[in-house]
Amino acid sequence: MAATDAFPEDSASVEVGPSEPGGLLDVLDVAAVVLDGAGRIALWSPQAEELFGWTAEQALGRFAAQLLVAPEHFDLVLHLFAQVMSSGESWAGVFPVRHKDGGTRLVEFRNMRLLDEHGQTYALGIATDQATLREVERDLALSVRLVAQSPIGLAVLDTDLRYVMVNPALERLNDLPAAQHIGRDVYEVLRFLDDPGAAASMMRQVLDTGRPLVNQFVVGRSPTAPAADIARSVSYYRLEDPAGRVLGVAASVVDVTEQHRAGLEAADARKRLATIARASVMVGTTLDVEQTARELADILVPELADLAAVDILDAVLDDRQPGPVSPGAPALFRALAVTAAYPTLTDADLRRIAAEPRGAALLAQAGLHAYLAVPLIARGEVLGAMDLCRARNPLPFDPDDVVLAGELAARAAVCIDNARSYQNQRRTALTLQRHLMTHQLPEPTGLEIAYRYQPAQASAEVGGDWFDAIPVAGDKTALVIGDVMGSGINAAATMGQLRTAVRTLADLDLDPAQVLLHLDHIAGGLDPGFATCIYAVYDPKCMQCLIALAGHLPPVLTRRGRPPELLDLPTGIPLGVGAAAFEQTTLQLDAGDQLLLYTDGLVETRDQPIDTRLNTLLDLLAEPQRALEATCDHLLGALRRQDDHDDVSLLISRARAHRP
């Protein structure tokens, strides 16, 4: 431990003035007594009166031995007095002194010989109460040991923020001997901190306000290893003398580097977990391979890389089976971290990463210094790879980054594989459905018709919607629309079987109610076996339409010069439930009247009531009459959304005057 002198070297610059009360000498209450050569008391200080009890009037002129020493100690004290006076050597020690009150006190003495200008000798005795002195000595020794032996770095700085004392612990923390602290200011000593000015500002604040600052966190670079981070917890408090005069500021410093690093590691771990959690929510929101790859890339940048690419094998995008991971080549599909001698990759590394020399040059120009490639593997099949690059981020990929990248790749690969499998099934179902549906409906007698089929816009499975217009004996036409409950290949297959059954039953020229009853029996043996349906037969000769419903939404009839209306028909129950009978209704149509059949995908949404959507449909049909093809497009454009989760079928017919 080291400290500066109380005054600077240039003492002439020090302002001389009275000391404030409460100093060390005041605490010790040192008494001064002067004896002449014969041992009589010549001078007696006020502190002597306080220590021994005798006033100056009572003590002056008396032999000190007789006044202050017990008779049994006369010989010893006279011997000591003679020795000091004859030899000129001082004497120090503890001696029992008689107090005026009759008691005896142990007093610490310093005795020395004095000479005046005439050669006369005197004895000066400086005395203080032994108990008080021992208490001060003990406190001082404890303070010194406490500071010197403390494992906490301790420092005292003056009001100019220059070091006046440091203990060995702080020498070790700062890797600087005490001699190189003393007299230097904060900026010179704490250059290894990221912001020495902040430390100086905190000290100045404590000096100005007197309010301590506790556990202030500061970071920097190790004085001995500049590449390593260090962290300190520092507390500052103002030092004042007993009179309240500001002496400076004290600092206690604790090394918290390990806790700081553990905190950073914990924060990194929390960040990695948050990234994984965010990926769980944001990656795989749709069953679309390309969208899933984009979502993965959005997570990777900037969380893990400055640049990311997600490469999907052509076999995955083209609906071909990708190859399995070869048991003999596991190293080819491990996460490969190429982080050559920091901060840049070698030219050879860049040539391995880039597809061509020009690409390697561009990567070098961009400052690429770290590269990580992780395979996308799901269910033992390689689906592609994700490539991560760092240029702006100066850090290389560390093992934790590799683990995180592998976790993200594994999760994303499952999502991509699910999307691939779904898209395969969806394409199969859609192909089956379109194959089973009529590609070109016949031109009915006395009717003009238009129709549309539109798959779900969002990545949902293909449904079981279908429509048909079937010639029936006597120039009649059967108009059919239906919706199999469920989705996917099974729903499309059921739709195909019901459509075939409808065509067969239509050939028998049965009434709509009878057709639906037969379909109900057939649907009961299918899987899925529930469907809604409208079956109508239009006779152009009498311009009548017989119609029956099986749990389907009501058709819309638009008569010339009148607003569109939802037909109030018996709803019936869905096919496959096992109905006892269905009811049919006869509609009388005039030339120009329109009948719209549709599936629920046209009007049902997740955020609006069905009544609101049906009213919107009526409003659209109330607009000036268009060609039927244009009407189909208009309805789909106005009512369908990009995120619709159901397919839709439309069949609209307009009655024409019959010409025999």
C-alpha positions as CSV (number, residue, x, y, z in Angstrom):
1,M,0.0,0.0,0.0
2,A,1.3,3.4,-0.9
3,A,0.2,7.0,-0.2
4,T,1.4,10.5,-1.0
5,D,2.8,13.1,1.4
6,A,0.3,15.5,3.1
7,F,1.7,18.4,1.1
8,P,3.1,18.7,-2.4
9,E,6.8,19.2,-3.0
10,D,6.4,23.0,-3.5
11,S,5.4,23.8,0.1
12,A,5.6,27.5,-0.7
13,S,2.4,27.2,-2.7
14,V,0.5,25.8,0.3
15,E,-1.9,28.2,2.0
16,V,-1.0,28.3,5.7
17,G,-3.9,28.6,8.1
18,P,-5.4,27.2,11.2
19,S,-6.4,23.6,11.3
20,E,-9.9,22.5,11.8
21,P,-10.6,20.9,15.2
22,G,-11.0,17.2,15.5
23,G,-7.5,16.2,14.2
24,L,-5.4,13.3,15.5
25,L,-3.6,15.5,18.0
26,D,-7.0,16.7,19.3
27,V,-8.1,13.1,19.7
28,L,-5.0,12.2,21.6
29,D,-5.2,15.4,23.7
30,V,-1.4,15.6,24.1
31,A,-0.2,17.4,27.2
32,A,3.1,19.3,27.5
33,V,5.1,19.9,30.7
34,V,8.5,21.6,31.1
35,L,10.7,21.0,34.2
36,D,13.7,23.0,35.2
37,G,17.0,21.4,36.0
38,A,16.0,20.7,39.6
39,G,12.8,19.0,38.5
40,R,10.4,21.8,39.4
41,I,7.4,22.4,37.0
42,A,8.2,25.5,34.9
43,L,5.5,25.3,32.2
44,W,2.1,23.6,32.4
45,S,-0.3,23.3,29.3
46,P,-4.1,23.3,29.5
47,Q,-4.0,19.7,28.2
48,A,-1.8,18.8,31.3
49,E,-4.6,20.1,33.5
50,E,-7.1,17.9,31.7
51,L,-4.8,14.9,31.9
52,F,-3.6,15.2,35.5
53,G,-6.3,17.3,37.1
54,W,-4.0,20.0,38.5
55,T,-4.4,23.6,37.4
56,A,-1.4,25.7,36.3
57,E,-1.5,27.7,39.6
58,Q,-1.5,24.4,41.6
59,A,1.4,22.8,39.6
60,L,3.9,25.6,38.7
61,G,6.9,25.7,40.9
62,R,6.3,22.3,42.5
63,F,8.5,19.3,42.1
64,A,7.0,17.1,39.5
65,A,7.9,13.9,41.3
66,Q,6.2,15.0,44.5
67,L,3.0,16.1,42.6
68,L,2.6,13.3,40.1
69,V,4.5,10.2,41.3
70,A,3.6,7.8,44.2
71,P,6.3,7.6,46.9
72,E,7.2,4.0,45.9
73,H,8.2,5.3,42.5
74,F,10.3,8.3,43.6
75,D,13.7,6.6,43.1
76,L,12.9,5.2,39.7
77,V,11.5,8.5,38.3
78,L,14.5,10.5,39.7
79,H,16.9,8.1,38.1
80,L,15.2,8.4,34.8
81,F,15.1,12.2,35.1
82,A,18.8,12.4,35.9
83,Q,19.6,10.1,33.0
84,V,17.8,12.3,30.5
85,M,19.3,15.5,31.8
86,S,22.9,14.1,31.9
87,S,23.0,12.2,28.7
88,G,20.6,14.3,26.5
89,E,18.9,11.1,25.3
90,S,15.2,11.0,25.2
91,W,13.1,8.5,27.1
92,A,9.8,7.0,26.1
93,G,7.5,4.7,28.0
94,V,4.5,4.2,30.2
95,F,4.5,5.4,33.7
96,P,1.9,5.4,36.4
97,V,0.9,8.9,37.3
98,R,-1.1,10.1,40.3
99,H,-4.2,12.2,39.4
100,K,-5.4,15.0,41.6
101,D,-8.5,12.9,42.4
102,G,-6.2,10.4,44.1
103,G,-6.4,7.8,41.4
104,T,-3.5,6.4,39.3
105,R,-3.5,6.5,35.5
106,L,-1.1,5.0,33.0
107,V,0.3,7.7,30.9
108,E,2.5,7.4,27.7
109,F,5.5,9.7,28.0
110,R,8.1,11.2,25.6
111,N,10.8,12.9,27.6
112,M,13.7,14.9,26.2
113,R,16.3,17.5,27.3
114,L,16.0,21.2,26.2
115,L,18.7,23.9,26.3
116,D,18.1,27.7,26.4
117,E,20.4,30.4,25.1
118,H,22.2,30.6,28.4
119,G,23.0,26.9,28.5
120,Q,20.4,26.1,31.1
121,T,18.9,22.7,30.8
122,Y,15.2,21.8,31.0
123,A,13.2,18.7,30.5
124,L,10.2,18.5,28.2
125,G,7.6,15.9,28.8
126,I,4.9,15.1,26.2
127,A,2.2,12.9,27.6
128,T,-1.2,11.3,26.7
129,D,-3.5,8.9,28.2
130,Q,-2.2,5.4,27.4
131,A,-5.7,3.9,26.9
132,T,-6.6,6.6,24.4
133,L,-3.3,6.2,22.5
134,R,-3.6,2.4,22.4
135,E,-7.1,2.7,21.0
136,V,-5.9,5.1,18.3
137,E,-3.0,2.8,17.5
138,R,-5.2,-0.2,17.4
139,D,-7.7,1.5,15.1
140,L,-4.9,2.7,12.8
141,A,-3.3,-0.7,12.7
142,L,-6.6,-2.3,11.9
143,S,-7.3,0.2,9.2
144,V,-4.0,-0.3,7.6
145,R,-4.3,-4.1,7.7
146,L,-7.9,-3.9,6.5
147,V,-6.8,-1.9,3.5
148,A,-3.6,-3.9,2.8
149,Q,-5.1,-7.3,3.2
150,S,-8.5,-6.7,1.7
151,P,-9.2,-8.8,-1.5
152,I,-11.2,-5.9,-2.7
153,G,-9.3,-3.2,-4.6
154,L,-9.3,0.1,-2.6
155,A,-8.1,3.5,-3.6
156,V,-8.2,7.0,-2.3
157,L,-8.1,10.0,-4.7
158,D,-7.8,13.7,-3.9
159,T,-10.2,16.4,-5.0
160,D,-8.3,16.6,-8.3
161,L,-9.0,12.9,-8.9
162,R,-5.3,12.0,-8.5
163,Y,-4.5,8.8,-6.7
164,V,-3.1,9.2,-3.2
165,M,-3.4,5.6,-2.0
166,V,-4.0,2.2,-3.5
167,N,-3.9,-1.2,-1.9
168,P,-2.2,-4.4,-3.2
169,A,-5.5,-5.8,-4.5
170,L,-6.0,-2.8,-6.7
171,E,-2.4,-3.1,-7.9
172,R,-3.2,-6.6,-9.1
173,L,-6.6,-5.7,-10.6
174,N,-5.1,-2.8,-12.6
175,D,-1.8,-4.7,-13.3
176,L,0.0,-1.5,-12.2
177,P,2.3,-1.0,-9.2
178,A,1.3,1.5,-6.5
179,A,4.1,3.9,-7.6
180,Q,2.6,4.2,-11.0
181,H,-0.8,5.1,-9.5
182,I,0.3,7.7,-7.0
183,G,0.0,11.2,-8.3
184,R,-1.6,10.2,-11.6
185,D,-5.2,11.0,-12.5
186,V,-8.0,8.7,-13.5
187,Y,-7.5,9.2,-17.3
188,E,-3.9,8.1,-17.0
189,V,-4.5,5.0,-14.9
190,L,-7.8,3.7,-16.2
191,R,-7.0,3.8,-19.9
192,F,-8.0,0.1,-20.2
193,L,-11.6,1.0,-19.6
194,D,-14.0,1.5,-22.5
195,D,-14.9,4.9,-21.1
196,P,-12.5,6.3,-18.4
197,G,-14.4,9.6,-18.6
198,A,-17.5,8.0,-17.2
199,A,-15.5,6.9,-14.2
200,A,-14.2,10.4,-13.7
201,S,-17.7,11.8,-14.1
202,M,-19.1,9.5,-11.4
203,M,-16.2,10.4,-9.0
204,R,-16.8,14.1,-9.6
205,Q,-20.5,13.6,-8.9
206,V,-19.7,12.0,-5.6
207,L,-17.4,14.8,-4.6
208,D,-20.0,17.4,-5.5
209,T,-23.0,15.8,-3.9
210,G,-21.7,13.6,-1.1
211,R,-24.0,10.9,-2.2
212,P,-22.3,7.5,-2.7
213,L,-22.6,5.6,-5.9
214,V,-22.7,1.8,-5.3
215,N,-22.0,-1.1,-7.6
216,Q,-21.4,0.8,-10.7
217,F,-20.7,-1.6,-13.6
218,V,-17.8,-0.7,-15.9
219,V,-16.2,-2.8,-18.6
220,G,-13.0,-2.6,-20.6
221,R,-10.1,-4.6,-21.9
222,S,-7.6,-6.5,-19.8
223,P,-4.4,-4.5,-19.3
224,T,-2.3,-7.7,-19.9
225,A,-4.5,-9.3,-22.6
226,P,-6.3,-6.5,-24.7
227,A,-8.3,-9.1,-26.6
228,A,-10.1,-10.2,-23.4
229,D,-13.0,-8.4,-21.8
230,I,-13.0,-7.4,-18.1
231,A,-15.7,-6.2,-15.9
232,R,-15.6,-4.3,-12.6
233,S,-18.1,-3.4,-10.0
234,V,-17.1,-0.1,-8.4
235,S,-18.5,1.9,-5.5
236,Y,-17.5,5.5,-4.8
237,Y,-18.0,7.5,-1.6
238,R,-16.7,10.9,-0.4
239,L,-14.1,11.1,2.3
240,E,-14.3,13.9,4.9
241,D,-12.3,14.8,8.0
242,P,-14.0,15.1,11.4
243,A,-14.7,18.7,10.8
244,G,-16.5,17.9,7.5
245,R,-13.8,19.1,5.2
246,V,-13.7,17.1,1.9
247,L,-10.5,15.2,1.5
248,G,-11.3,13.3,-1.7
249,V,-13.1,10.2,-2.9
250,A,-12.6,6.6,-2.0
251,A,-13.2,3.7,-4.5
252,S,-13.8,0.0,-3.9
253,V,-13.3,-2.2,-6.9
254,V,-14.4,-5.8,-7.3
255,D,-13.6,-8.0,-10.3
256,V,-16.8,-9.4,-11.7
257,T,-15.4,-10.6,-15.0
258,E,-16.5,-14.2,-14.5
259,Q,-20.0,-13.1,-13.5
260,H,-20.1,-10.7,-16.5
261,R,-19.0,-13.5,-18.9
262,A,-21.6,-15.9,-17.3
263,G,-24.2,-13.2,-17.8
264,L,-23.3,-12.7,-21.4
265,E,-23.4,-16.5,-22.0
266,A,-26.8,-16.6,-20.3
267,A,-28.0,-13.7,-22.4
268,D,-26.7,-15.4,-25.5
269,A,-28.5,-18.6,-24.5
270,R,-31.7,-16.7,-23.9
271,K,-31.3,-15.1,-27.2
272,R,-30.8,-18.4,-28.9
273,L,-33.8,-19.8,-27.2
274,A,-35.8,-16.8,-28.3
275,T,-34.6,-17.2,-31.8
276,I,-35.7,-20.9,-31.8
277,A,-39.1,-19.9,-30.3
278,R,-39.5,-17.2,-32.9
279,A,-38.6,-19.7,-35.6
280,S,-41.2,-22.1,-34.3
281,V,-43.8,-19.4,-34.8
282,M,-42.6,-17.7,-38.0
283,V,-41.2,-20.7,-40.0
284,G,-43.8,-23.0,-41.5
285,T,-46.8,-20.7,-41.3
286,T,-47.9,-22.0,-44.7
287,L,-47.7,-25.3,-46.5
288,D,-45.6,-23.7,-49.3
289,V,-42.0,-24.8,-49.8
290,E,-40.7,-21.5,-51.2
291,Q,-42.5,-19.4,-48.5
292,T,-41.1,-21.6,-45.8
293,A,-37.6,-21.1,-47.2
294,R,-38.1,-17.3,-47.2
295,E,-39.4,-17.4,-43.6
296,L,-36.2,-19.3,-42.5
297,A,-34.0,-16.8,-44.3
298,D,-35.8,-13.9,-42.5
299,I,-35.0,-15.5,-39.2
300,L,-31.3,-16.1,-40.0
301,V,-30.7,-12.5,-40.9
302,P,-29.7,-10.6,-38.8
303,E,-30.0,-13.0,-35.8
304,L,-27.2,-15.3,-37.0
305,A,-25.7,-13.9,-40.2
306,D,-25.4,-10.9,-42.4
307,L,-26.4,-12.9,-45.5
308,A,-28.3,-16.1,-45.8
309,A,-29.3,-18.4,-48.6
310,V,-31.7,-21.3,-48.4
311,D,-31.1,-23.7,-51.2
312,I,-33.8,-26.3,-51.9
313,L,-32.9,-29.3,-54.2
314,D,-34.6,-29.3,-57.6
315,A,-36.0,-32.8,-56.8
316,V,-37.9,-31.3,-53.9
317,L,-39.3,-28.4,-56.0
318,D,-40.1,-30.6,-58.9
319,D,-42.0,-33.2,-56.9
320,R,-39.3,-35.8,-57.2
321,Q,-38.0,-37.9,-54.4
322,P,-34.7,-36.5,-53.1
323,G,-31.9,-38.9,-52.3
324,P,-31.3,-40.3,-48.8
325,V,-28.3,-39.4,-46.7
326,S,-25.6,-42.0,-47.5
327,P,-24.4,-43.9,-44.4
328,G,-21.0,-43.9,-45.9
329,A,-20.7,-40.2,-46.2
330,P,-21.9,-38.5,-43.0
331,A,-19.1,-35.9,-43.1
332,L,-20.6,-34.5,-46.3
333,F,-23.7,-33.4,-44.4
334,R,-22.3,-32.2,-41.1
335,A,-22.4,-28.5,-40.4
336,L,-19.3,-27.2,-41.9
337,A,-17.8,-24.0,-40.3
338,V,-15.2,-22.3,-42.3
339,T,-13.8,-19.5,-40.2
340,A,-10.2,-19.2,-41.2
341,A,-7.7,-17.1,-39.4
342,Y,-9.7,-14.2,-38.2
343,P,-10.7,-11.8,-39.6
344,T,-10.8,-13.1,-43.2
345,L,-11.2,-16.4,-45.0
346,T,-8.4,-17.5,-47.3
347,D,-8.7,-17.3,-51.1
348,A,-9.0,-21.1,-51.2
349,D,-11.9,-21.0,-48.8
350,L,-13.7,-18.4,-50.9
351,R,-13.2,-20.5,-54.1
352,R,-14.8,-23.5,-52.3
353,I,-17.8,-21.4,-51.3
354,A,-18.3,-19.5,-54.6
355,A,-19.6,-21.2,-57.8
356,E,-17.0,-19.4,-59.9
357,P,-13.9,-17.3,-59.6
358,R,-15.8,-14.1,-60.2
359,G,-18.1,-15.0,-57.3
360,A,-15.1,-15.6,-55.0
361,A,-13.8,-12.1,-55.9
362,L,-17.2,-10.5,-55.1
363,L,-17.3,-12.3,-51.7
364,A,-13.8,-11.1,-50.9
365,Q,-14.8,-7.6,-51.9
366,A,-17.8,-7.7,-49.7
367,G,-15.5,-8.6,-46.7
368,L,-16.8,-12.1,-46.2
369,H,-14.8,-13.6,-43.3
370,A,-17.0,-16.4,-41.9
371,Y,-19.1,-19.0,-43.6
372,L,-21.4,-21.7,-42.3
373,A,-23.2,-24.4,-44.4
374,V,-25.8,-26.6,-42.7
375,P,-27.8,-29.3,-44.5
376,L,-31.6,-29.5,-44.4
377,I,-32.4,-33.1,-43.6
378,A,-35.8,-34.5,-42.7
379,R,-36.7,-38.1,-42.2
380,G,-33.3,-39.2,-43.5
381,E,-33.6,-37.2,-46.8
382,V,-31.5,-34.3,-47.9
383,L,-33.8,-31.5,-48.9
384,G,-31.2,-28.8,-49.4
385,A,-28.8,-26.6,-47.4
386,M,-28.7,-23.2,-45.8
387,D,-25.7,-21.0,-46.2
388,L,-24.7,-18.3,-43.7
389,C,-22.2,-15.6,-44.3
390,R,-20.7,-12.8,-42.0
391,A,-19.2,-9.7,-43.3
392,R,-20.3,-6.7,-41.2
393,N,-20.5,-8.9,-38.0
394,P,-16.8,-9.2,-37.0
395,L,-17.2,-12.4,-35.0
396,P,-16.5,-15.8,-36.4
397,F,-19.1,-18.6,-36.1
398,D,-18.5,-20.3,-32.7
399,P,-19.7,-23.7,-31.6
400,D,-22.9,-22.2,-30.1
401,D,-23.7,-20.6,-33.5
402,V,-23.2,-24.0,-35.2
403,V,-25.6,-25.7,-32.6
404,L,-28.2,-22.9,-33.1
405,A,-27.9,-23.1,-36.9
406,G,-28.3,-26.9,-36.8
407,E,-31.5,-26.6,-34.6
408,L,-33.0,-24.0,-36.9
409,A,-32.1,-26.2,-39.9
410,A,-33.7,-29.3,-38.4
411,R,-36.9,-27.5,-37.6
412,A,-37.1,-25.8,-40.9
413,A,-36.4,-29.1,-42.8
414,V,-39.4,-30.7,-41.1
415,C,-41.6,-27.7,-42.2
416,I,-40.2,-27.9,-45.7
417,D,-40.8,-31.6,-45.9
418,N,-44.3,-31.2,-44.6
419,A,-44.9,-28.5,-47.2
420,R,-43.4,-30.7,-49.9
421,S,-45.6,-33.7,-48.9
422,Y,-48.7,-31.5,-48.7
423,Q,-48.0,-29.9,-52.1
424,N,-47.6,-33.4,-53.6
425,Q,-50.9,-34.5,-52.1
426,R,-52.6,-31.2,-53.1
427,R,-51.4,-31.5,-56.7
428,T,-52.6,-35.1,-56.8
429,A,-56.0,-34.2,-55.4
430,L,-56.4,-31.2,-57.7
431,T,-55.4,-33.2,-60.7
432,L,-57.9,-35.9,-59.7
433,Q,-60.6,-33.4,-59.1
434,R,-60.1,-31.6,-62.4
435,H,-60.0,-34.9,-64.2
436,L,-63.3,-36.0,-62.7
437,M,-65.0,-32.7,-63.3
438,T,-66.5,-31.8,-66.7
439,H,-64.1,-30.0,-68.9
440,Q,-66.7,-28.7,-71.3
441,L,-70.4,-28.6,-70.4
442,P,-72.9,-29.2,-73.2
443,E,-75.0,-26.3,-74.5
444,P,-78.4,-26.9,-72.9
445,T,-81.7,-26.4,-74.7
446,G,-83.3,-23.1,-73.6
447,L,-80.5,-22.2,-71.2
448,E,-77.4,-20.1,-71.3
449,I,-74.9,-21.3,-68.7
450,A,-71.5,-20.3,-67.3
451,Y,-69.4,-21.9,-64.6
452,R,-66.2,-21.6,-62.6
453,Y,-64.1,-23.8,-60.3
454,Q,-61.4,-22.2,-58.2
455,P,-59.2,-24.0,-55.6
456,A,-58.4,-22.5,-52.2
457,Q,-56.2,-19.5,-52.5
458,A,-54.3,-20.2,-49.3
459,S,-52.2,-23.3,-48.8
460,A,-55.2,-25.4,-47.6
461,E,-56.1,-28.8,-49.1
462,V,-58.2,-29.2,-52.2
463,G,-61.9,-29.6,-51.3
464,G,-64.6,-31.8,-52.8
465,D,-66.6,-29.1,-54.8
466,W,-68.2,-30.1,-58.1
467,F,-70.8,-28.9,-60.6
468,D,-72.5,-30.3,-63.7
469,A,-75.0,-29.7,-66.4
470,I,-76.5,-33.0,-67.6
471,P,-78.8,-33.4,-70.6
472,V,-82.1,-35.2,-69.6
473,A,-84.8,-36.7,-71.8
474,G,-87.2,-34.3,-73.4
475,D,-84.7,-31.4,-73.9
476,K,-84.5,-31.0,-70.2
477,T,-81.3,-30.1,-68.3
478,A,-80.2,-31.2,-64.8
479,L,-78.2,-28.5,-63.0
480,V,-76.1,-29.9,-60.2
481,I,-73.7,-28.4,-57.6
482,G,-72.3,-30.1,-54.5
483,D,-69.7,-30.0,-51.8
484,V,-68.1,-33.0,-50.1
485,M,-67.2,-32.4,-46.5
486,G,-63.5,-32.7,-45.9
487,S,-60.6,-32.2,-48.2
488,G,-57.7,-33.9,-50.0
489,I,-57.6,-36.9,-52.2
490,N,-60.3,-38.8,-50.3
491,A,-62.8,-35.9,-50.7
492,A,-61.9,-35.6,-54.4
493,A,-62.5,-39.4,-54.8
494,T,-65.9,-39.2,-53.1
495,M,-66.8,-36.2,-55.3
496,G,-66.0,-38.3,-58.4
497,Q,-68.2,-41.2,-57.2
498,L,-71.1,-38.9,-56.4
499,R,-70.8,-37.1,-59.7
500,T,-70.9,-40.4,-61.6
501,A,-73.9,-41.5,-59.6
502,V,-75.7,-38.2,-60.3
503,R,-75.1,-38.6,-64.0
504,T,-76.4,-42.2,-63.9
505,L,-79.5,-41.2,-61.9
506,A,-80.1,-38.2,-64.2
507,D,-80.3,-40.7,-67.1
508,L,-83.4,-42.2,-65.4
509,D,-85.2,-38.9,-65.6
510,L,-86.1,-39.0,-61.9
511,D,-87.5,-36.1,-59.9
512,P,-84.9,-34.1,-57.9
513,A,-86.2,-35.4,-54.6
514,Q,-85.8,-39.0,-55.7
515,V,-82.3,-38.3,-57.1
516,L,-81.2,-36.9,-53.7
517,L,-82.7,-39.8,-51.9
518,H,-80.7,-42.3,-53.9
519,L,-77.5,-40.1,-53.5
520,D,-78.1,-40.2,-49.8
521,H,-78.0,-44.0,-49.7
522,I,-74.9,-44.0,-51.9
523,A,-73.0,-41.4,-49.8
524,G,-73.6,-43.5,-46.7
525,G,-71.2,-46.1,-48.0
526,L,-68.4,-43.6,-48.9
527,D,-65.5,-42.1,-46.9
528,P,-65.9,-39.3,-46.4
529,G,-69.6,-39.9,-46.8
530,F,-71.2,-36.5,-46.1
531,A,-71.9,-33.8,-48.8
532,T,-74.3,-31.0,-49.5
533,C,-76.0,-30.8,-52.9
534,I,-78.5,-29.0,-55.1
535,Y,-80.2,-30.9,-57.9
536,A,-82.5,-29.0,-60.3
537,V,-84.1,-30.0,-63.6
538,Y,-85.1,-27.3,-66.1
539,D,-87.8,-28.0,-68.7
540,P,-87.5,-25.4,-71.5
541,K,-90.9,-26.2,-72.9
542,C,-92.8,-25.0,-69.9
543,M,-89.9,-22.9,-68.6
544,Q,-90.3,-24.6,-65.2
545,C,-87.5,-25.7,-62.8
546,L,-87.9,-28.5,-60.3
547,I,-85.3,-28.0,-57.5
548,A,-84.4,-29.8,-54.3
549,L,-81.7,-29.2,-51.6
550,A,-79.7,-31.5,-49.4
551,G,-78.2,-29.2,-46.7
552,H,-76.9,-26.7,-49.2
553,L,-76.9,-22.9,-49.3
554,P,-80.0,-21.5,-51.1
555,P,-79.6,-20.5,-54.7
556,V,-80.1,-16.9,-55.9
557,L,-82.8,-16.1,-58.4
558,T,-82.6,-12.8,-60.3
559,R,-85.7,-12.0,-62.3
560,R,-85.8,-9.2,-64.9
561,G,-86.5,-5.8,-63.4
562,R,-86.5,-7.2,-59.8
563,P,-83.8,-7.4,-57.2
564,P,-82.0,-10.7,-56.6
565,E,-83.4,-13.0,-53.9
566,L,-82.3,-15.9,-51.9
567,L,-84.8,-18.6,-52.6
568,D,-86.7,-19.7,-49.5
569,L,-86.6,-23.5,-50.1
570,P,-86.7,-26.5,-47.8
571,T,-83.0,-26.9,-46.8
572,G,-83.0,-30.7,-46.3
573,I,-80.2,-32.5,-44.6
574,P,-76.8,-33.4,-46.1
575,L,-76.3,-36.5,-48.1
576,G,-75.0,-39.5,-46.1
577,V,-76.9,-38.7,-42.9
578,G,-79.8,-41.0,-43.8
579,A,-82.8,-38.9,-44.8
580,A,-86.3,-40.3,-45.1
581,A,-87.2,-38.0,-47.9
582,F,-86.3,-34.7,-49.6
583,E,-88.7,-31.9,-50.7
584,Q,-88.7,-30.4,-54.1
585,T,-90.0,-27.0,-55.3
586,T,-91.3,-25.8,-58.7
587,L,-90.0,-22.5,-60.0
588,Q,-91.6,-20.7,-63.0
589,L,-89.0,-18.9,-64.9
590,D,-89.3,-16.2,-67.6
591,A,-86.8,-15.4,-70.4
592,G,-83.8,-13.6,-68.9
593,D,-84.2,-14.9,-65.4
594,Q,-80.9,-16.0,-63.8
595,L,-80.4,-18.8,-61.3
596,L,-77.1,-18.9,-59.4
597,L,-75.9,-22.1,-57.7
598,Y,-72.7,-21.9,-55.6
599,T,-70.7,-23.6,-52.9
600,D,-70.0,-22.1,-49.4
601,G,-66.4,-21.1,-50.4
602,L,-67.9,-18.1,-52.2
603,V,-69.5,-16.5,-49.2
604,E,-68.1,-18.1,-46.0
605,T,-65.1,-16.3,-44.3
606,R,-63.6,-16.5,-40.8
607,D,-64.1,-12.8,-39.9
608,Q,-67.6,-11.9,-41.3
609,P,-71.1,-13.3,-40.5
610,I,-72.6,-15.4,-43.3
611,D,-75.7,-13.1,-43.5
612,T,-73.4,-10.2,-44.2
613,R,-71.6,-12.1,-47.0
614,L,-74.9,-13.3,-48.5
615,N,-76.2,-9.7,-48.6
616,T,-73.0,-8.7,-50.4
617,L,-73.6,-11.4,-52.9
618,L,-77.1,-10.0,-53.5
619,D,-75.8,-6.5,-53.9
620,L,-73.3,-7.6,-56.5
621,L,-76.0,-9.4,-58.5
622,A,-78.2,-6.4,-58.3
623,E,-75.8,-4.4,-60.5
624,P,-76.5,-3.9,-64.2
625,Q,-76.7,-7.3,-65.9
626,R,-73.5,-8.6,-67.4
627,A,-72.8,-11.5,-69.6
628,L,-72.7,-14.8,-67.6
629,E,-69.0,-15.3,-68.0
630,A,-68.3,-11.7,-66.8
631,T,-70.7,-12.3,-63.9
632,C,-68.7,-15.3,-62.8
633,D,-65.4,-13.4,-62.9
634,H,-67.0,-10.4,-61.1
635,L,-68.3,-12.5,-58.3
636,L,-65.0,-14.3,-57.7
637,G,-63.0,-11.1,-57.9
638,A,-65.2,-9.3,-55.4
639,L,-65.8,-12.1,-52.9
640,R,-62.6,-14.2,-53.0
641,R,-59.5,-13.4,-51.0
642,Q,-55.9,-14.3,-51.2
643,D,-56.2,-16.2,-47.9
644,D,-59.4,-18.1,-48.6
645,H,-59.2,-21.6,-47.1
646,D,-61.9,-23.3,-49.2
647,D,-62.4,-24.0,-52.9
648,V,-65.5,-22.7,-54.7
649,S,-67.7,-23.7,-57.6
650,L,-70.2,-21.5,-59.5
651,L,-72.9,-22.5,-61.9
652,I,-75.1,-19.7,-63.3
653,S,-77.9,-20.2,-65.8
654,R,-80.1,-17.8,-67.7
655,A,-83.4,-18.8,-69.2
656,R,-84.0,-18.2,-72.9
657,A,-87.3,-18.3,-74.8
658,H,-87.9,-21.8,-76.1
659,R,-88.0,-22.3,-79.8
660,P,-89.6,-25.7,-80.8
